[in-house]
Every structure is written in structure tokens, then in C-alpha cells.
């Protein structure tokens, strides 16, 4: 079995943030959140990283990220393109929105030959999270034709919210053995005082949600065979879902997992990390991230210069 690889989903242009936030420095040395993720991944044991990006951003990523880390970890690129759809299908007229997180992972199918972890480019997960997901992948065999054994790192919702707007999170339910039983993608969650609320109708109404809820931050671990499941699910999505919402429908990675759970074809272990998540969803989040990074450096968790 090939050693686990890391896929970093970095195709989003950060519309709410106002620019290509994945290459925006968060410390005085010019390191970006993605640099800290790669650094932590290397410490955990990962030897290969795949950047799932837009083709037009390739030069920026090569210059500012890929070329910087290539002496420390093997680097591959996968391009998330609207035209990368099943044969015989066509992109709806006027569609410019990417197909979603599952499609981003699918774009790496030609460069993944073993188990793999998946993360967002603009989220800070913490070293422990990378260690537990790597160990799971390294120790769990991929048995083709049997129940897919996967994992995710879960975080408390209250530790993943921003003071500056809304966020999207996968709301998780688990059984007594710590396995995922259900995951629902909530695309608009807001912090309200010490609590949280969400809306599914564009803000016409809001519902309370417990800040102690376990949510997915899109840190997943999958066997290589999961790529086939994504491709099959994406084909169904294109044929059945897109016609009803051709310009905005998205194929979410948690949705693929949920399909398999409901069909009894997947077992997902929810791994725990004591590290605090943080990220830059909005420009106003950046000072907090910079402060948090510096505090970790002051504690000796990271060197002043990563590379």
C-alpha cells in the first residue's frame, strides 16, 4: 500500500474574503495558513501533497507555495475545471460556479494511488489532527468490495465560528462507538452571543444549533477506492441534481459520505483533536489568526521560519 497522501482543496478564490486568501501571509516571515498545514503534515508522516487548484492560479501556487515546499515533500497539482465532467454531459449555459468540494477531490484522481487525507487550504487544523488522520490511514487496509473504512477529524462548533459573518459546516451525528451516523451540510451558520443559529432559506428564518455540536471542517481520511465512489456520485449529481439548479448546485464531499453511510457501505471513525481550529473566512478574521500563530511560535510549537 502506498503511503498516505494529502489533498489540499485550494480552488476557491475566497469570494467572501475578497481575494486569493490561500496565498495571503499570516506572519511576519510570509508564511501562509497552508504552509503551517503542510509543515504539520510532514511532521505527521505525509510524503506527498496534491494541490487541487484552478488552472489559472497555477503559477501563483507554484511560485509562492509549491516551489517553496518541494524540497520537503513531493508536490503534485490537480486542476478543478468546470469542464471536467462525465462524458456525454455538458456544462449548463451561464455556469461559472465550481462544482463543489467532492468535485475538487475527484480532480486529483489521476495522481492518487493510495489512501489520502483531504483538507481545506485556508483552515488551520493543528498538528494533532494531522497525526491522528495519518495514523488511521497508515493502519487501515483498503479492502476493495467491502465496507469503506474512512475517518474524519471532528471539532466543536463553538471553536470553529467567526465573529465576522457566517460559515458553512457539516453537522455530524455519532453512535456510541464514535462512528459517524449522519452528516448534514449547513451552509449558513452564525454566532449569536454564546450560542449559534443557522438558516436554510436565505435568512428568512433561523434555528438554534448547539455550540457543542460536532462539525466537520473537511478534514477527511479515505482509502484509494473512495475515488471511485466520488466519481459515481458525481455522475448521479450531474444527471439528477444539476437540472434543478443548473447555475448553483454543488457536489459536497460530506454529501458523498452521507450517501455511503445511508447505504451501509461506509464506516467513518470520528477522530478527536484537542487543537483549536481557526481560519480566515473574512478579512476581519486575519488579526486573530496572526495573533494565534504568533502565540504558537512563542510556545515553541513552530519555528519562526518554517522552510
C-alpha positions as CSV (number, residue, x, y, z in Angstrom):
1,X,0.0,0.0,0.0
2,X,1.3,3.5,-0.9
3,X,1.9,5.8,1.9
4,X,-0.9,8.3,2.6
5,X,-1.0,11.5,0.5
6,X,-2.6,14.8,1.4
7,X,-5.0,16.6,-0.9
8,X,-5.4,20.3,-0.2
9,X,-8.5,21.9,-1.7
10,X,-7.4,25.3,-2.9
11,X,-9.6,26.1,-5.9
12,X,-11.8,28.7,-4.2
13,X,-11.0,32.4,-4.8
14,X,-12.3,33.4,-1.4
15,X,-15.2,35.5,-2.6
16,X,-16.3,36.4,1.0
17,X,-12.7,37.3,1.9
18,X,-12.1,39.4,-1.2
19,X,-9.2,37.7,-2.9
20,X,-7.0,34.7,-3.2
21,X,-6.7,34.2,0.6
22,X,-4.8,30.9,0.3
23,X,-1.6,32.9,-0.6
24,X,-2.1,35.7,2.0
25,X,0.7,35.7,4.7
26,X,-0.3,35.3,8.3
27,X,3.0,36.0,9.9
28,X,6.0,38.4,9.6
29,X,8.0,35.7,7.7
30,X,5.5,35.5,4.9
31,X,4.1,32.1,5.8
32,X,0.5,31.3,4.9
33,X,-2.0,29.0,6.7
34,X,-1.3,26.4,4.0
35,X,2.4,26.4,5.0
36,X,1.5,25.5,8.5
37,X,-0.8,22.7,7.3
38,X,2.0,21.3,5.1
39,X,4.5,21.6,7.9
40,X,2.2,19.8,10.3
41,X,1.5,17.1,7.6
42,X,5.2,16.5,7.1
43,X,5.7,16.1,10.9
44,X,2.9,13.6,11.0
45,X,4.4,11.5,8.2
46,X,2.9,12.6,4.9
47,X,5.3,12.5,2.0
48,X,3.1,13.8,-0.8
49,X,0.8,16.8,-1.2
50,X,-1.6,17.4,-4.1
51,X,-2.9,20.9,-4.6
52,X,-6.4,20.9,-6.1
53,X,-6.5,24.4,-7.7
54,X,-7.8,26.3,-10.7
55,X,-5.6,26.2,-13.7
56,X,-5.4,30.0,-13.9
57,X,-3.9,30.0,-10.3
58,X,-1.2,27.5,-11.1
59,X,1.7,30.0,-11.5
60,X,0.9,31.7,-8.2
61,X,0.8,28.4,-6.4
62,X,4.0,27.1,-7.9
63,X,5.9,30.3,-7.1
64,X,4.5,31.0,-3.6
65,X,3.7,27.6,-2.3
66,X,4.7,24.5,-4.4
67,X,8.2,25.6,-5.2
68,X,8.8,26.6,-1.6
69,X,8.0,23.2,-0.1
70,X,9.0,20.9,-2.9
71,X,12.4,20.1,-1.2
72,X,10.5,18.9,1.9
73,X,7.6,16.9,0.3
74,X,6.6,15.6,-3.1
75,X,4.3,18.0,-4.8
76,X,1.6,17.3,-7.4
77,X,-1.1,19.6,-9.0
78,X,-4.7,18.7,-9.9
79,X,-6.9,21.2,-11.7
80,X,-10.6,21.6,-10.8
81,X,-12.3,22.7,-14.0
82,X,-15.9,23.1,-14.9
83,X,-15.4,21.0,-18.0
84,X,-14.2,18.0,-16.0
85,X,-17.5,16.2,-16.1
86,X,-18.7,12.7,-17.3
87,X,-18.5,12.0,-21.0
88,X,-21.7,13.0,-22.8
89,X,-22.6,15.7,-20.3
90,X,-22.3,19.5,-20.8
91,X,-21.7,22.5,-18.6
92,X,-25.0,24.4,-18.2
93,X,-25.1,27.7,-20.1
94,X,-24.0,30.6,-17.8
95,X,-22.5,28.3,-15.1
96,X,-19.3,29.8,-13.6
97,X,-19.5,28.4,-10.0
98,X,-17.2,25.4,-9.2
99,X,-18.9,22.1,-8.8
100,X,-18.0,21.8,-5.1
101,X,-15.7,20.0,-2.7
102,X,-16.3,16.5,-3.9
103,X,-15.5,17.5,-7.4
104,X,-12.3,19.2,-6.1
105,X,-11.2,15.8,-4.6
106,X,-12.2,14.0,-7.8
107,X,-9.9,16.2,-9.8
108,X,-6.9,14.5,-8.1
109,X,-8.0,11.0,-9.1
110,X,-5.1,10.6,-11.6
111,X,-2.4,11.4,-9.1
112,X,-3.7,9.4,-6.1
113,X,-2.6,5.8,-5.8
114,X,-3.2,5.1,-2.2
115,X,-5.0,6.3,0.9
116,X,-5.4,10.0,1.2
117,X,-6.4,12.8,3.6
118,X,-8.3,15.9,2.5
119,X,-8.2,19.4,3.9
120,X,-9.2,23.0,3.0
121,X,-6.3,25.3,2.1
122,X,-7.5,28.2,4.3
123,X,-8.1,26.3,7.6
124,X,-5.7,25.8,10.4
125,X,-6.3,22.3,11.9
126,X,-3.4,21.8,14.3
127,X,-0.6,19.1,14.4
128,X,-2.5,16.6,16.4
129,X,-5.3,16.4,13.8
130,X,-2.7,15.6,11.1
131,X,-1.1,12.9,13.3
132,X,-4.4,11.1,14.1
133,X,-5.6,11.1,10.5
134,X,-2.2,9.9,9.2
135,X,-2.0,7.1,11.7
136,X,-5.6,6.0,10.8
137,X,-4.8,5.9,7.1
138,X,-1.4,4.1,7.6
139,X,-3.0,1.4,9.8
140,X,-6.3,0.8,7.9
141,X,-6.2,-1.5,4.9
142,X,-8.2,-0.8,1.8
143,X,-10.3,-3.8,1.2
144,X,-11.9,-3.4,-2.2
145,X,-15.5,-4.6,-2.4
146,X,-16.1,-4.4,1.3
147,X,-17.3,-1.6,3.6
148,X,-15.2,1.5,3.1
149,X,-13.4,2.5,6.2
150,X,-12.8,6.2,6.4
151,X,-12.3,8.8,9.1
152,X,-12.8,12.5,9.8
153,X,-11.5,14.9,12.5
154,X,-14.4,16.5,14.4
155,X,-14.4,19.9,16.1
156,X,-16.8,21.5,18.5
157,X,-18.9,24.1,16.5
158,X,-18.1,26.8,19.1
159,X,-14.4,26.5,18.2
160,X,-15.0,27.0,14.5
161,X,-17.1,30.1,14.4
162,X,-16.2,33.6,13.3
163,X,-17.3,36.9,14.8
164,X,-17.4,38.5,11.4
165,X,-20.1,36.6,9.4
166,X,-21.4,33.2,8.6
167,X,-19.7,29.9,7.9
168,X,-20.5,26.6,6.3
169,X,-20.1,23.4,8.4
170,X,-21.0,19.7,8.1
171,X,-23.1,18.9,11.2
172,X,-22.3,15.4,12.5
173,X,-24.1,12.7,14.5
174,X,-22.2,9.8,16.0
175,X,-23.0,6.5,17.7
176,X,-21.8,5.1,21.0
177,X,-18.6,3.7,19.3
178,X,-17.6,7.1,17.9
179,X,-18.6,6.3,14.3
180,X,-20.4,8.9,12.1
181,X,-24.1,8.1,11.6
182,X,-25.2,11.2,9.8
183,X,-23.8,14.4,8.3
184,X,-25.8,17.4,7.1
185,X,-24.1,20.3,5.3
186,X,-25.3,23.6,6.7
187,X,-24.2,26.5,4.5
188,X,-25.1,29.4,6.7
189,X,-24.2,29.3,10.5
190,X,-23.8,32.4,12.6
191,X,-22.5,33.0,16.1
192,X,-25.1,34.7,18.3
193,X,-23.8,35.6,21.7
194,X,-22.6,32.4,23.4
195,X,-24.8,30.3,21.0
196,X,-25.2,29.7,17.3
197,X,-28.0,29.7,14.7
198,X,-28.4,28.6,11.1
199,X,-30.7,29.4,8.2
200,X,-31.6,27.3,5.2
201,X,-33.8,29.8,3.5
202,X,-31.5,32.7,2.9
203,X,-32.2,34.4,6.3
204,X,-36.0,34.3,6.2
205,X,-35.8,32.2,9.4
206,X,-33.2,30.9,11.8
207,X,-32.9,27.9,14.0
208,X,-30.8,27.4,17.1
209,X,-27.9,24.9,17.0
210,X,-25.9,23.7,20.0
211,X,-22.4,25.3,20.1
212,X,-21.2,21.9,21.4
213,X,-22.3,20.1,18.2
214,X,-19.6,18.1,16.4
215,X,-18.9,19.5,12.9
216,X,-16.7,18.6,10.0
217,X,-14.1,21.0,8.9
218,X,-13.4,19.0,5.7
219,X,-10.5,17.1,7.3
220,X,-11.2,13.5,6.0
221,X,-9.2,10.3,5.5
222,X,-10.2,7.9,2.8
223,X,-8.9,4.7,1.1
224,X,-7.9,4.9,-2.5
225,X,-11.1,3.1,-3.5
226,X,-13.2,6.1,-2.3
227,X,-12.2,7.9,-5.5
228,X,-14.5,5.5,-7.5
229,X,-17.3,6.4,-5.1
230,X,-16.9,10.1,-5.7
231,X,-16.9,9.6,-9.5
232,X,-20.1,7.5,-9.3
233,X,-21.8,10.0,-7.0
234,X,-20.7,13.0,-9.2
235,X,-22.2,11.3,-12.3
236,X,-25.6,11.0,-10.4
237,X,-25.3,14.6,-9.2
238,X,-24.8,15.9,-12.8
239,X,-27.8,13.8,-14.1
240,X,-30.3,14.3,-11.3
241,X,-29.4,17.4,-9.2
242,X,-27.9,19.9,-11.6
243,X,-31.0,20.1,-13.9
244,X,-33.0,21.5,-11.0
245,X,-30.4,24.2,-10.1
246,X,-28.0,24.4,-13.1
247,X,-26.1,27.5,-12.0
248,X,-25.5,26.9,-8.3
249,X,-25.9,23.2,-7.4
250,X,-22.7,21.9,-5.7
251,X,-21.5,18.4,-5.0
252,X,-20.3,18.4,-1.4
253,X,-17.8,15.9,0.0
254,X,-19.9,15.3,3.2
255,X,-22.8,14.5,0.9
256,X,-20.9,11.7,-0.8
257,X,-20.0,10.3,2.7
258,X,-23.6,10.6,3.8
259,X,-24.8,8.7,0.8
260,X,-22.5,5.8,1.6
261,X,-23.5,5.8,5.3
262,X,-27.1,5.6,4.5
263,X,-26.5,2.7,2.0
264,X,-24.5,0.9,4.7
265,X,-21.4,1.0,2.5
266,X,-19.1,3.1,4.7
267,X,-17.9,3.2,8.3
268,X,-16.4,6.6,9.3
269,X,-14.5,6.9,12.5
270,X,-14.7,10.4,14.1
271,X,-11.3,11.2,15.4
272,X,-10.7,13.8,18.1
273,X,-8.1,16.6,18.3
274,X,-7.5,18.8,21.2
275,X,-6.1,21.5,18.9
276,X,-8.2,24.6,18.2
277,X,-9.3,25.2,14.7
278,X,-9.1,28.7,13.2
279,X,-9.2,30.2,9.7
280,X,-9.6,33.3,7.6
281,X,-13.1,33.4,6.2
282,X,-13.3,37.1,6.2
283,X,-10.6,39.8,6.2
284,X,-11.6,40.8,9.7
285,X,-10.5,37.3,10.9
286,X,-6.9,37.8,9.9
287,X,-5.7,39.7,13.0
288,X,-6.9,36.9,15.3
289,X,-5.2,34.3,13.1
290,X,-1.9,36.2,13.1
291,X,-2.1,36.5,16.9
292,X,-2.8,32.8,17.3
293,X,0.1,31.8,15.1
294,X,2.5,34.1,17.0
295,X,1.3,32.6,20.3
296,X,2.1,29.1,19.0
297,X,5.5,30.2,17.9
298,X,6.2,31.8,21.3
299,X,5.3,28.4,22.8
300,X,7.9,26.7,20.5
301,X,5.3,24.7,18.5
302,X,6.6,26.3,15.3
303,X,10.0,27.8,14.4
304,X,9.9,31.5,13.3
305,X,10.9,30.4,9.7
306,X,9.2,27.2,8.5
307,X,11.2,26.5,5.4
